Amino acid sequence: SSTAGTTSTAPRASANSIQVEELAEVSHLNAFEAIRRLRPNWLRIRGLATFNRQEVAGIKVYIDGGLRGHVEQLERIRASDIQELRYHDPRQATTRFGTDHGDGAILVTTKGG
């Protein structure tokens, strides 16, 4: 039997990034809600799945290359304004940004950035 008809032409979703094409599906949401819907595992701290913003407060947020604070910043950005979201797990974030990034980092690239 052939599997040629079962292959999708849609780009495969990356575990560590969300591109503008995928964000188009949730353009009515803010960035925090979009992540919660598309990559909820980015909001897991120490093995616990959580959707409580206070519990993920240690995750650092960078917008267009600048540190802007924590996950509450994501609620201020519309998904429709984002080109890409990229997640760095605690190890990657600590290596790239320093030891105060032990809960990870989310990098936001806006369409204007």
C-alpha positions, 0 to 999 in steps of 0.5 A: 500500500502507498502512503503518498496520499497521507503526507501533509504539505503543512510545515511540521510544528517545531517544539521550540518555536512558533512561526507566524503561519501557526500564529495566524490560527490564534491571531485573536489571542494574546501571546500568553494565550497562544502559547497556552494553546499551541505549546503548553509545555513551555509553561511547565515549571519543575515538571508541573503543568500549570496555567497559572501565570504566577507559577510561571513567573520565573520564565524571562521574556525577551521582546525583539532582543531586549529583556522585558520581564516575565510572562505577564509581558506576553499578555500585552502582545497580540499574537497577530503582531508576532513573527516568531516565538522561541522557547529556551529551556532552563539549560539553554536559557542559562547558557545563553543569558545567565544563571538567573534564567533557571526557569527558561526564556521565551523570545518574541520577535514582532513583525516590526522588530 
